[in-house]
Amino acid sequence: MAVQRAGPDPDRDLSVVSHAASPASASFCVPATAPSVGPVRRAVADFARGHGASVRALESVSLAVSEALSNVVLHAYRDAPGPGSVLVVVAVRDRRLTVTVADEGCGMTPRSDSPGLGLGLALMDRMADTFEVTDRPARPGIVLRMGFALGG
């Protein structure tokens, strides 16, 4: 399986193409903009599907990844003059999928003017088997890591 890496263009094809061997990981670095969410969500789902994810696992992965990326788009760079980037790394080992979403935004700070309902973190925690959010070491931003059983 070959994975096309994402560049700065969110319209770039991020599809996972089937080949004889499946890579153990893939990464995508895209602008933290709304048009980037769908292509990255689909690329992560394609990767998971290529590793035998069940329908239920694919639904959970897709929803959680979409929410994580949307949070970066809405919150991470809210005070920046333009969108920053978001890095998504997806890896599989022992029938477990790990999705890491990292940004270099303002971190998790309280926000009284939040455009969301405040349910995103709880939703991701519910969809994933494992869930953690940490500060990025030695730079601004956060790292969100979610784990999923591929069997459903």
C-alpha positions in Angstrom: 0.0 0.0 0.0 1.4 3.4 -0.9 0.4 6.6 0.7 0.6 10.0 -0.9 1.9 12.6 1.5 0.0 15.8 1.9 1.6 19.1 1.0 0.5 22.6 1.6 -2.4 22.2 -0.8 -5.5 20.8 1.0 -7.1 19.7 -2.3 -4.2 17.4 -3.0 -5.1 13.7 -3.3 -4.5 12.0 0.1 -5.9 8.7 -1.0 -4.3 5.4 0.1 -3.7 3.2 -2.9 -3.7 -0.6 -2.4 -0.5 -2.5 -3.3 1.0 -5.8 -2.1 2.5 -4.5 1.1 0.9 -2.3 3.7 2.9 0.4 5.4 2.9 0.4 9.2 2.4 4.2 9.3 1.6 7.3 7.3 1.8 11.0 8.0 0.0 14.1 6.7 1.0 17.7 7.3 -1.7 20.1 6.0 -2.9 23.6 6.7 -5.3 23.8 9.7 -8.2 24.9 7.5 -11.7 23.4 7.1 -11.0 22.1 3.5 -8.2 19.9 4.9 -10.5 18.0 7.4 -12.3 15.8 4.8 -9.3 14.7 2.8 -7.3 13.8 5.9 -10.2 12.0 7.5 -10.7 9.9 4.4 -7.0 9.2 4.1 -6.9 7.9 7.7 -10.0 5.8 7.1 -8.5 4.4 4.0 -5.3 3.5 5.9 -7.4 1.8 8.6 -9.5 0.0 6.0 -6.3 -1.3 4.3 -5.3 -2.8 7.7 -8.6 -4.6 8.1 -10.6 -2.2 10.2 -14.2 -3.3 10.9 -17.1 -1.0 9.9 -17.6 0.0 13.5 -13.9 0.8 13.9 -13.9 2.9 10.7 -16.9 4.9 12.0 -15.2 5.6 15.3 -11.9 6.5 13.7 -13.6 8.8 11.1 -15.7 10.6 13.7 -12.8 11.0 16.2 -10.3 12.2 13.5 -12.9 14.7 12.1 -13.5 16.1 15.6 -9.8 16.3 16.4 -9.0 18.2 13.1 -12.0 20.4 13.5 -10.8 21.4 17.0 -7.4 22.4 15.6 -9.1 24.4 12.9 -11.4 26.2 15.3 -9.2 26.6 18.4 -5.4 26.1 17.8 -4.6 29.2 15.8 -7.4 31.5 16.8 -5.1 34.4 17.6 -2.7 33.8 14.7 -2.8 36.0 11.6 -3.4 32.9 9.4 -3.8 29.2 9.7 -1.0 27.1 11.0 -0.4 23.5 10.2 -1.6 20.2 11.6 0.3 17.0 11.6 -1.5 13.7 11.6 0.4 10.4 12.0 -1.5 7.1 11.8 0.2 3.8 12.6 -0.8 0.2 13.1 0.7 -2.4 15.3 -0.7 -5.7 16.6 -4.2 -4.9 15.1 -4.3 -1.6 17.0 -4.5 1.8 15.2 -2.9 4.9 16.7 -3.8 8.3 15.4 -1.8 11.3 16.6 -2.8 14.8 15.8 -0.4 17.6 16.6 -0.5 21.4 16.2 1.7 24.3 17.1 -1.2 26.5 18.3 -2.0 28.3 21.5 -2.6 25.1 23.5 -5.7 24.3 25.5 -6.7 27.5 27.1 -10.2 28.4 28.4 -12.3 30.3 25.9 -15.5 32.1 26.7 -16.3 32.8 23.1 -15.9 29.2 21.9 -17.9 28.6 18.7 -18.4 24.9 19.7 -20.6 23.1 22.3 -17.6 21.9 24.3 -18.3 18.2 23.7 -15.5 17.4 21.3 -12.9 16.0 23.8 -15.6 13.8 25.5 -16.7 12.6 22.1 -13.2 11.6 21.0 -12.6 9.9 24.4 -15.8 7.9 23.9 -15.0 6.9 20.3 -11.4 5.8 21.0 -10.2 2.9 23.2 -7.4 5.1 24.5 -7.2 8.9 24.5 -4.7 11.4 25.8 -3.9 15.0 25.2 -0.5 16.5 26.2 1.4 19.7 25.6 4.0 19.5 22.9 7.5 19.2 24.4 9.7 22.2 23.8 7.3 24.1 21.6 3.7 25.5 21.6 0.7 23.4 20.8 -0.7 20.1 21.8 -0.5 16.4 20.9 -3.7 14.4 20.9 -3.3 10.6 20.7 -6.1 8.1 20.1 -6.0 4.3 20.0 -8.5 2.0 18.3 -8.9 -1.7 18.0 -9.2 -2.5 14.3 -11.6 -5.4 15.0 -14.3 -3.1 16.1 
